[in-house]
Amino acid sequence: MLIYLQDPRRSHLPWVTPTLVLICASLYLLLSLLSPSLHRELLVHWGSIPYALFQALDTASWRVWLLTLPRLITALFLHADVLHLLGNLLFLLIFGLPCERRLGSSSFLFLFLFGGAVGNLAGALSLPQAIAPVIGCSGAVSAVMGAYLILLPRDSLGLILPLGLYFEFVRLPAALLILLWAILQWLFSLHGPDFGAIVWWTHLGGFAFGVIYALLVRLAGMQGYAR
């Protein structure tokens, strides 16, 4: 279990991260109240379906593009089950709050939305014939983690390790944990379905976007606190 160690020097109160958490959680609860058939219909309609995406891109109709491409973003707010939801939101809170303080709220929102869209596009490229919807904000969270690695490389994270009947709390460099996570995503991507119905390239695509975006921000000298 990861715990973000709050830096008392950060005074800005981020609002985008908790708002995104609230939207994802509320949508999940709302959809869970619908009938299974309607629930699935909405996931298919608003999720990102790789086959449908590339069929749309093959057309010259901008109307088709307007109907299809936004699903790379709308899919971010849909989740398959409660574990899928809680896992994504936990990591979003851990890495999103400090990233938003550093980037500013509007820049962080751009990172989340477009990092998630790039992640979903990378996932679609890895499974171009898939007709099942790709849903969840894991690509966006991966983009946030990539940005965190660049913007806050010296930060530490608390890690709670279960040792039999006891728990041990240790501090580890966040960069080490994130790099280990990225390596695992790459290894899992080599085996695909052997590790469950997860589009691993969504994680890798989002992570790469976050790293590049944060590097550009640092080079431009744009990082700072939101007002």
C-alpha positions in Angstrom: 0.0 0.0 0.0 1.4 3.4 -1.0 0.9 6.6 1.0 1.9 10.0 -0.3 4.1 11.9 2.2 2.7 15.4 2.2 5.1 18.2 1.6 4.2 21.1 4.0 5.7 23.6 1.7 2.9 23.1 -0.9 0.2 25.6 0.0 -2.1 25.5 -3.0 -5.2 23.4 -2.6 -5.7 21.4 -5.8 -9.3 21.0 -7.1 -9.0 19.1 -10.3 -7.8 15.8 -8.8 -10.6 15.5 -6.2 -13.1 16.6 -8.9 -11.9 13.8 -11.3 -12.2 11.3 -8.4 -15.7 12.5 -7.6 -16.8 12.3 -11.3 -15.4 8.8 -11.8 -16.9 7.5 -8.6 -20.3 9.1 -9.2 -20.5 7.8 -12.7 -19.7 4.3 -11.5 -22.4 4.4 -8.8 -24.9 5.8 -11.3 -24.3 3.2 -13.9 -24.4 0.4 -11.3 -28.0 1.4 -10.7 -29.0 0.7 -14.3 -30.0 -2.7 -15.8 -27.1 -4.8 -17.0 -28.1 -4.5 -20.6 -28.3 -0.7 -20.5 -25.1 -0.5 -18.5 -23.3 -2.5 -21.2 -24.9 -0.4 -23.9 -23.5 2.8 -22.4 -20.1 1.3 -21.9 -20.0 0.3 -25.5 -21.3 3.7 -26.7 -18.9 5.9 -24.6 -16.0 3.5 -24.4 -13.1 3.5 -26.9 -13.5 0.5 -29.2 -10.2 0.0 -31.2 -11.9 -1.5 -34.3 -14.5 1.3 -34.5 -11.8 3.9 -33.9 -9.7 2.8 -36.9 -12.8 2.3 -39.1 -13.7 5.9 -38.3 -10.2 7.1 -39.1 -10.3 5.4 -42.5 -13.3 7.6 -43.5 -13.0 11.2 -44.7 -16.0 12.3 -42.7 -15.3 14.8 -40.0 -18.7 14.1 -38.5 -17.6 10.5 -37.9 -14.4 11.7 -36.4 -16.3 14.0 -34.0 -18.5 11.1 -32.9 -15.6 8.7 -32.4 -12.5 10.5 -31.3 -14.0 12.0 -28.2 -14.5 8.5 -26.9 -10.8 8.3 -26.3 -11.5 10.8 -23.4 -15.0 9.8 -22.4 -13.7 6.2 -21.8 -11.5 7.6 -19.0 -14.5 8.1 -16.8 -15.9 4.6 -17.1 -14.8 1.6 -15.1 -15.6 -2.1 -15.3 -15.9 -3.0 -11.6 -15.2 -1.6 -8.1 -11.6 -2.9 -7.9 -10.8 -1.3 -11.3 -12.3 2.0 -10.0 -10.6 2.0 -6.6 -7.2 1.0 -7.9 -7.2 3.9 -10.4 -8.6 6.5 -8.0 -6.1 5.5 -5.3 -3.1 6.1 -7.6 -4.7 9.3 -9.0 -4.9 10.7 -5.5 -1.3 9.6 -4.5 0.3 11.1 -7.6 -2.2 13.6 -8.8 -2.4 15.9 -5.8 1.4 16.7 -5.8 1.5 16.9 -9.6 -1.4 19.3 -9.7 0.3 21.5 -7.1 3.4 21.6 -9.2 1.8 22.0 -12.7 -1.2 24.1 -11.8 -4.8 23.0 -12.2 -5.4 23.8 -15.8 -2.1 22.2 -17.0 -2.8 19.2 -14.9 -6.2 18.8 -16.4 -4.7 18.9 -19.9 -2.2 16.2 -18.8 -4.9 13.9 -17.5 -7.3 14.2 -20.4 -4.8 14.2 -23.3 -2.4 11.8 -21.6 -5.4 9.4 -21.1 -6.4 9.9 -24.7 -2.9 9.1 -26.0 -2.8 6.1 -23.7 -6.1 4.8 -25.1 -4.8 5.4 -28.6 -1.7 3.4 -27.8 -3.9 0.6 -26.4 -6.0 0.6 -29.6 -2.9 0.4 -31.8 -1.8 -2.7 -29.8 -5.3 -4.4 -30.4 -6.6 -2.9 -33.7 -9.2 -5.6 -34.2 -10.7 -5.6 -30.7 -14.4 -4.9 -30.6 -14.7 -4.7 -26.8 -14.6 -1.2 -25.3 -11.4 0.0 -23.6 -12.5 1.9 -20.5 -10.9 3.3 -17.3 -8.5 6.1 -16.5 -5.4 4.0 -16.0 -3.8 5.6 -19.1 -4.4 9.1 -17.6 -3.1 8.0 -14.2 -0.1 6.6 -16.0 0.5 10.0 -17.6 0.3 11.6 -14.2 2.9 9.1 -12.9 5.2 9.9 -15.8 4.9 13.6 -15.1 5.5 13.0 -11.4 8.7 11.1 -12.2 10.1 14.2 -14.0 8.7 17.0 -11.9 9.3 15.4 -8.5 12.2 13.0 -8.9 13.5 13.4 -5.4 10.3 12.9 -3.5 9.7 9.9 -1.4 6.7 7.6 -0.9 5.7 5.7 2.2 5.3 2.0 1.6 3.5 -0.3 4.0 4.9 -3.8 3.9 2.9 -6.7 5.5 5.4 -8.9 7.5 3.4 -11.7 9.0 1.2 -10.3 11.7 2.9 -6.9 11.6 3.2 -4.0 9.1 6.5 -2.2 8.4 6.5 1.4 7.2 9.4 2.3 5.0 10.3 5.4 2.9 11.5 4.7 -0.7 12.4 7.1 -3.6 9.3 7.7 -5.7 11.4 7.5 -8.8 12.5 4.0 -8.0 8.9 2.8 -7.4 7.6 4.4 -10.6 10.4 3.0 -12.7 9.8 -0.5 -11.3 6.1 0.0 -12.1 6.9 1.0 -15.7 9.2 -2.0 -16.2 6.5 -4.3 -15.0 4.0 -2.7 -17.4 6.4 -3.4 -20.3 7.0 -7.0 -19.2 3.3 -7.6 -18.8 2.7 -6.2 -22.3 4.9 -8.9 -23.8 2.5 -11.6 -22.5 -0.8 -9.8 -22.9 -3.8 -12.0 -22.0 -1.7 -14.1 -19.7 -2.0 -11.3 -17.1 -5.8 -10.6 -17.5 -8.0 -8.4 -19.7 -5.8 -5.3 -19.3 -4.5 -3.3 -22.2 -1.0 -2.8 -21.0 0.0 -0.5 -23.8 -2.6 2.0 -22.6 -0.4 2.3 -19.4 2.8 2.6 -21.4 1.4 5.2 -23.9 0.0 7.4 -21.1 3.3 7.1 -19.2 5.4 8.1 -22.2 3.1 11.1 -22.8 3.4 12.2 -19.1 7.2 12.0 -19.3 7.4 14.0 -22.5 4.9 16.6 -21.4 6.7 17.2 -18.0 10.1 17.5 -19.8 8.6 20.1 -22.1 7.2 21.9 -19.1 10.5 21.9 -17.3 12.4 23.1 -20.4 9.9 25.9 -20.9 10.2 26.9 -17.3 6.4 26.7 -16.9 6.0 24.6 -13.8 4.8 26.5 -10.7 1.9 26.8 -8.4 -1.6 27.4 -9.7 -3.3 30.6 -8.7 
